[in-house]
Amino acid sequence: MKTKIGIACQGGGSQTAFTAGVLKALCESHLQDEFEFVGVSGTSGGAICATLVWYALRKGERPIWQRLIDFWHDNTAQSQIENFINDSIIGHMRMVNRGMMPMLQTSPSSPLMKMMSRFGNFGQRPEYSDFPALLRKHIDFEEIASWGPQPAAPVLIIGAASVLSGRLRKFNSSKEVIKMEHVLASAAVPNIFPAVEVDGDAYWDGLFSDNPPIDDLVRKRVMGKGNIAQEIWVIKINPTSRATAPTQPNEIGDRRNQLEGNISLFQNLKWIELVNDMALEGAFKPEYLEDFDIPNPVRIPKAFPSEPDKPYHIPWIEMSDEVQRTMDFEGKLDRSAKNLDRLIAHGEERGRAFIAERAARVAAMPKAKS
């Protein structure tokens, strides 16, 4: 029996080019030969990567990762004017965040920002200057609409936050047609993009809701019976720890952003940890576990024997400490080839290492007696 897995992609702007590299490596490892891929979730940049992979899987494309990498290539500054605009913006942000220049508070809806947006299109490719145009180039949302809801695995879940009600919102491919507005809502950073209207509500970046959605991947009413993941692989962008307390303005802002980006992740993990503890203590009847697709820890051997035997196993795939130390908040908006190409390559490296480590641990497990 194949192990059922779900992949959850944390948001992080341009730094989710790392996620693209990881997903490419996982796809190249012939993931579907060994595992049953039941769901993928994401927030912000993670939602974009998740949607592109889900779309390629639904279309039966090979290689699965090609559409994803093509998207990131188009999202990369290429021409002289694109590089100039990108470098100018990132350079200005770094000076402001280091306290070397005053900060000008703006809104994406202000006349100044609208004027700059119109001027900024000069000399740039449409798919570089216009985010909806970039999405439309790589995802045919009219085609998706013709499919209708897709209850069969893999299920796509996109996280966003309602500005008006303050409630969390999960756009779910098994219950509704995935629209471009869903992806835009999940990636709507408030100071950069206006709130996105969906069904009469206004939405901001999924960072404020689930980053990334995890608990939904183990809920039958969300995923459908038979689609519950036994392992959830989290592609993580924000580092958990830091060696020293930040003192400079840019370091404080960067660390604050990292902590905010991890809050919902850790809350989700505590909820799943409670379910694990209850199952291990025998709180659930076997028929209940079976009816709700909760893996029974007695029946399902875990691939990582060093971990306590439990229903849900959630390993992380994240950047190395060495690379993470070179990251900063401004890098989440940096679309230079130097930044994105390096992150994609590092993601491929870490994805391959994860698969190799998992295979080695499985091989080292005691063989079941016949």
C-alpha positions as CSV (number, residue, x, y, z in Angstrom):
1,M,0.0,0.0,0.0
2,K,1.4,3.4,-1.0
3,T,1.8,6.0,1.8
4,K,-0.6,8.9,1.3
5,I,1.1,12.3,1.4
6,G,0.1,15.9,1.3
7,I,2.5,18.8,0.6
8,A,2.0,22.1,2.3
9,C,3.8,25.2,0.9
10,Q,4.6,28.1,3.1
11,G,4.4,31.6,1.7
12,G,7.4,34.0,1.4
13,G,7.2,36.0,-1.8
14,S,10.2,35.6,-4.1
15,Q,11.8,33.3,-1.6
16,T,9.2,30.6,-2.6
17,A,11.3,30.1,-5.7
18,F,13.0,27.7,-3.2
19,T,9.6,25.9,-3.1
20,A,9.6,25.6,-6.9
21,G,13.0,23.9,-6.7
22,V,11.9,21.5,-4.0
23,L,8.8,20.5,-5.9
24,K,10.8,20.0,-9.1
25,A,13.1,17.7,-7.2
26,L,10.2,15.8,-5.7
27,C,8.5,15.4,-9.1
28,E,11.8,14.2,-10.7
29,S,12.1,11.5,-8.0
30,H,9.0,9.9,-9.4
31,L,7.0,10.7,-6.3
32,Q,3.8,9.0,-7.6
33,D,5.5,5.7,-8.0
34,E,6.0,5.3,-4.3
35,F,3.4,7.6,-2.8
36,E,-0.3,8.4,-3.3
37,F,-0.3,12.2,-3.6
38,V,-3.6,13.2,-2.1
39,G,-3.3,16.9,-1.5
40,V,-1.3,20.1,-1.9
41,S,-1.9,23.4,0.0
42,G,-0.3,26.7,-0.1
43,T,-0.3,30.4,1.0
44,S,0.8,33.4,-1.0
45,G,3.9,32.4,-3.1
46,G,3.4,28.9,-1.8
47,A,-0.2,28.9,-3.1
48,I,1.1,29.9,-6.6
49,C,3.5,27.0,-6.6
50,A,0.9,24.6,-5.3
51,T,-1.7,25.7,-7.9
52,L,0.8,25.3,-10.8
53,V,1.7,21.8,-9.7
54,W,-1.9,20.8,-9.1
55,Y,-2.9,22.2,-12.5
56,A,-0.1,20.3,-14.3
57,L,-1.2,17.1,-12.5
58,R,-4.8,17.6,-13.5
59,K,-3.8,18.1,-17.1
60,G,-1.6,15.0,-17.0
61,E,1.5,17.0,-18.1
62,R,5.0,15.6,-18.1
63,P,7.3,16.7,-16.7
64,I,5.0,17.9,-14.0
65,W,7.4,20.6,-12.8
66,Q,7.9,22.3,-16.2
67,R,5.0,24.7,-16.0
68,L,6.2,25.7,-12.5
69,I,9.7,26.5,-13.6
70,D,8.5,28.3,-16.7
71,F,6.4,30.6,-14.4
72,W,9.4,31.5,-12.3
73,H,11.5,32.2,-15.4
74,D,8.9,34.7,-16.6
75,N,8.7,36.2,-13.1
76,T,12.4,36.9,-13.2
77,A,13.8,40.3,-14.2
78,Q,15.3,39.8,-17.7
79,S,15.7,43.1,-19.6
80,Q,17.8,46.0,-18.7
81,I,14.8,48.1,-17.6
82,E,13.3,45.2,-15.5
83,N,16.6,44.7,-13.7
84,F,16.9,48.5,-13.2
85,I,13.4,48.7,-11.7
86,N,13.9,45.6,-9.5
87,D,17.3,46.7,-8.2
88,S,16.1,50.2,-7.5
89,I,13.1,49.1,-5.5
90,I,15.1,46.5,-3.5
91,G,18.0,49.0,-2.9
92,H,15.6,51.7,-1.7
93,M,13.8,49.3,0.6
94,R,17.1,48.2,2.2
95,M,18.1,51.8,2.8
96,V,14.8,52.6,4.4
97,N,14.7,49.5,6.5
98,R,18.2,50.2,7.8
99,G,17.2,53.7,8.9
100,M,19.3,55.4,6.2
101,M,16.3,57.0,4.5
102,P,12.9,58.2,5.7
103,M,9.9,55.9,5.1
104,L,7.0,57.2,2.8
105,Q,3.8,55.5,3.8
106,T,1.7,54.6,0.8
107,S,-1.3,52.6,-0.2
108,P,-1.7,50.5,-3.3
109,S,-5.0,52.5,-3.9
110,S,-3.4,55.9,-3.6
111,P,-3.1,58.2,-6.6
112,L,0.7,58.2,-6.3
113,M,0.9,54.4,-6.4
114,K,-1.5,54.2,-9.3
115,M,0.5,56.7,-11.3
116,M,3.8,54.9,-10.5
117,S,2.2,51.6,-11.6
118,R,1.2,53.0,-14.9
119,F,4.6,54.5,-15.5
120,G,6.3,51.3,-14.3
121,N,4.9,49.3,-17.2
122,F,7.2,51.1,-19.6
123,G,9.7,48.8,-21.2
124,Q,8.7,45.7,-19.2
125,R,7.1,42.5,-20.4
126,P,3.4,42.3,-19.5
127,E,4.0,39.1,-17.6
128,Y,6.6,40.8,-15.5
129,S,4.8,44.1,-14.7
130,D,1.2,42.6,-14.5
131,F,0.8,39.8,-12.0
132,P,-2.6,38.7,-13.3
133,A,-1.2,38.5,-16.8
134,L,1.6,36.3,-15.5
135,L,-0.9,33.9,-13.9
136,R,-3.1,33.9,-17.0
137,K,-0.1,33.0,-19.2
138,H,0.6,29.8,-17.2
139,I,-2.8,28.8,-15.9
140,D,-5.9,28.6,-18.1
141,F,-8.6,29.5,-15.5
142,E,-11.4,29.2,-18.1
143,E,-10.3,25.6,-18.6
144,I,-10.4,25.0,-14.9
145,A,-13.9,26.5,-14.8
146,S,-15.0,24.0,-17.4
147,W,-13.8,21.1,-15.2
148,G,-16.0,22.1,-12.3
149,P,-15.1,21.1,-8.7
150,Q,-12.6,18.2,-8.5
151,P,-13.3,15.9,-5.6
152,A,-10.7,13.3,-6.7
153,A,-7.1,13.5,-5.4
154,P,-5.0,15.5,-5.4
155,V,-7.0,18.2,-3.7
156,L,-5.8,21.8,-3.8
157,I,-6.3,24.1,-0.8
158,I,-5.4,27.8,-0.9
159,G,-5.3,30.0,2.2
160,A,-6.5,33.6,2.5
161,A,-7.8,36.0,5.1
162,S,-11.0,38.0,5.1
163,V,-10.3,41.7,5.7
164,L,-13.9,42.4,6.6
165,S,-14.9,39.5,8.9
166,G,-11.5,38.5,10.1
167,R,-12.2,34.9,9.3
168,L,-9.9,32.4,7.7
169,R,-10.9,31.3,4.2
170,K,-9.7,28.1,2.4
171,F,-10.4,27.8,-1.3
172,N,-10.8,24.1,-1.9
173,S,-10.7,22.5,-5.4
174,S,-12.9,19.6,-4.2
175,K,-15.7,21.9,-3.3
176,E,-15.4,24.8,-5.8
177,V,-13.8,25.9,-9.0
178,I,-10.4,27.4,-8.4
179,K,-10.3,31.0,-9.8
180,M,-7.5,33.4,-10.5
181,E,-9.0,35.6,-7.7
182,H,-8.4,32.9,-5.2
183,V,-4.6,32.9,-6.0
184,L,-4.5,36.7,-6.1
185,A,-6.3,36.9,-2.7
186,S,-3.8,34.5,-1.1
187,A,-0.9,36.6,-2.4
188,A,-2.4,40.1,-1.7
189,V,0.3,41.7,0.5
190,P,-1.6,44.7,1.9
191,N,1.0,47.4,1.3
192,I,1.7,46.2,-2.2
193,F,-1.7,44.9,-3.6
194,P,-5.2,46.1,-3.0
195,A,-7.6,43.6,-1.3
196,V,-9.0,41.1,-3.7
197,E,-12.8,40.8,-3.9
198,V,-14.2,37.2,-3.9
199,D,-18.0,36.5,-3.5
200,G,-18.6,39.9,-2.0
201,D,-15.8,39.7,0.5
202,A,-12.4,41.3,0.5
203,Y,-9.2,39.2,1.1
204,W,-5.6,39.8,2.0
205,D,-2.5,37.6,2.0
206,G,-3.0,34.1,3.5
207,L,-0.1,34.9,5.9
208,F,-2.9,36.1,8.2
209,S,-4.8,32.8,8.1
210,D,-2.8,29.6,7.5
211,N,0.8,29.7,6.4
212,P,0.4,27.1,5.0
213,P,-2.9,25.2,5.5
214,I,-2.1,21.9,7.2
215,D,-5.1,20.8,9.3
216,D,-7.3,20.7,6.3
217,L,-5.1,18.0,4.7
218,V,-6.2,15.7,7.5
219,R,-10.0,16.5,7.6
220,K,-12.3,14.2,5.8
221,R,-15.0,16.9,5.3
222,V,-12.4,18.9,3.4
223,M,-10.4,16.3,1.6
224,G,-13.1,13.6,1.0
225,K,-13.0,10.1,2.2
226,G,-9.8,8.2,1.2
227,N,-7.9,11.4,0.6
228,I,-6.4,11.9,4.1
229,A,-2.7,12.3,4.2
230,Q,-0.6,10.0,6.5
231,E,2.4,12.2,6.0
232,I,2.4,16.0,5.4
233,W,5.6,17.4,4.0
234,V,6.0,21.1,4.8
235,I,8.1,23.2,2.5
236,K,9.1,25.8,5.0
237,I,10.4,29.3,4.1
238,N,10.6,31.2,7.4
239,P,13.3,29.9,9.8
240,T,12.2,28.8,13.3
241,S,15.2,30.0,15.3
242,R,17.8,32.7,15.2
243,A,21.3,32.7,16.8
244,T,21.2,36.2,18.3
245,A,18.5,38.8,19.2
246,P,18.2,41.4,16.4
247,T,19.2,45.0,17.2
248,Q,19.2,46.9,13.9
249,P,15.9,48.1,12.4
250,N,16.1,45.9,9.4
251,E,17.0,42.8,11.5
252,I,14.0,43.5,13.8
253,G,11.6,43.9,10.9
254,D,13.0,40.7,9.3
255,R,12.6,38.7,12.4
256,R,9.2,40.0,13.1
257,N,8.1,39.0,9.6
258,Q,9.5,35.5,10.2
259,L,7.7,35.1,13.5
260,E,4.4,36.3,12.0
261,G,4.8,33.9,9.1
262,N,5.3,30.9,11.5
263,I,2.5,31.6,13.9
264,S,-0.3,29.8,12.1
265,L,2.0,26.9,11.2
266,F,2.9,26.2,14.8
267,Q,-0.8,26.5,15.9
268,N,-1.8,24.0,13.2
269,L,1.0,21.6,14.4
270,K,-0.2,21.8,18.0
271,W,-3.7,20.8,16.9
272,I,-2.4,17.8,15.0
273,E,-0.1,17.0,18.0
274,L,-3.2,16.8,20.2
275,V,-4.9,14.4,17.8
276,N,-1.7,12.3,17.7
277,D,-1.6,12.2,21.6
278,M,-5.2,11.2,21.8
279,A,-4.8,8.4,19.3
280,L,-1.7,7.1,21.1
281,E,-3.6,7.1,24.4
282,G,-6.4,5.0,22.9
283,A,-9.0,7.8,23.0
284,F,-10.6,6.7,19.7
285,K,-12.3,3.5,18.9
286,P,-10.9,1.6,15.9
287,E,-14.1,2.0,13.9
288,Y,-14.0,5.8,14.5
289,L,-10.4,6.0,13.2
290,E,-11.4,4.0,10.1
291,D,-14.5,6.0,9.4
292,F,-12.7,9.4,9.7
293,D,-9.6,8.1,7.8
294,I,-7.4,8.8,10.9
295,P,-4.4,6.5,10.4
296,N,-4.1,4.0,13.2
297,P,-0.6,4.1,14.7
298,V,-0.7,0.3,15.2
299,R,-1.5,-0.5,11.6
300,I,0.7,2.0,9.7
301,P,4.5,1.7,9.9
302,K,6.2,5.1,9.8
303,A,9.0,5.9,7.4
304,F,11.1,7.7,10.1
305,P,11.6,5.1,12.9
306,S,13.5,7.7,15.0
307,E,10.2,9.6,15.4
308,P,7.6,8.4,17.9
309,D,5.0,6.1,16.2
310,K,2.0,8.3,15.6
311,P,-0.9,8.8,13.1
312,Y,0.5,11.9,11.4
313,H,4.1,12.5,10.6
314,I,5.1,16.0,9.5
315,P,8.7,16.5,8.3
316,W,10.0,19.8,7.0
317,I,12.0,20.7,4.0
318,E,13.7,24.0,4.5
319,M,16.8,26.0,3.5
320,S,20.1,25.2,5.0
321,D,21.3,27.4,7.8
322,E,24.0,28.8,5.6
323,V,21.6,30.0,2.9
324,Q,19.0,31.1,5.5
325,R,21.6,33.5,7.0
326,T,21.9,35.3,3.7
327,M,18.1,35.9,3.5
328,D,16.4,39.2,4.5
329,F,12.9,40.7,4.2
330,E,13.8,42.6,1.0
331,G,14.7,39.3,-0.6
332,K,11.1,38.3,-0.5
333,L,10.5,40.9,-3.2
334,D,13.7,40.6,-5.1
335,R,13.1,39.2,-8.6
336,S,16.6,39.3,-9.9
337,A,18.0,36.2,-11.6
338,K,20.8,36.0,-9.0
339,N,18.2,35.7,-6.2
340,L,15.6,33.4,-7.9
341,D,18.0,31.1,-9.7
342,R,20.0,30.5,-6.6
343,L,16.9,29.7,-4.6
344,I,15.5,27.3,-7.2
345,A,18.8,25.5,-7.3
346,H,19.0,25.2,-3.5
347,G,15.4,24.0,-3.4
348,E,16.3,21.2,-5.8
349,E,19.3,20.3,-3.7
350,R,17.3,20.2,-0.5
351,G,14.4,18.3,-2.2
352,R,16.8,15.6,-3.4
353,A,18.5,15.3,0.0
354,F,15.1,14.9,1.7
355,I,14.1,12.0,-0.7
356,A,17.5,10.4,-0.3
357,E,17.3,10.6,3.5
358,R,13.8,9.2,3.6
359,A,14.8,6.3,1.3
360,A,17.8,5.5,3.5
361,R,15.6,5.4,6.7
362,V,13.0,3.2,5.0
363,A,15.7,0.8,3.9
364,A,17.0,0.7,7.5
365,M,13.6,-0.2,9.0
366,P,13.2,-3.8,10.2
367,K,11.5,-5.9,7.6
368,A,8.1,-7.2,8.5
369,K,7.8,-10.9,9.1
370,S,5.9,-12.8,6.5
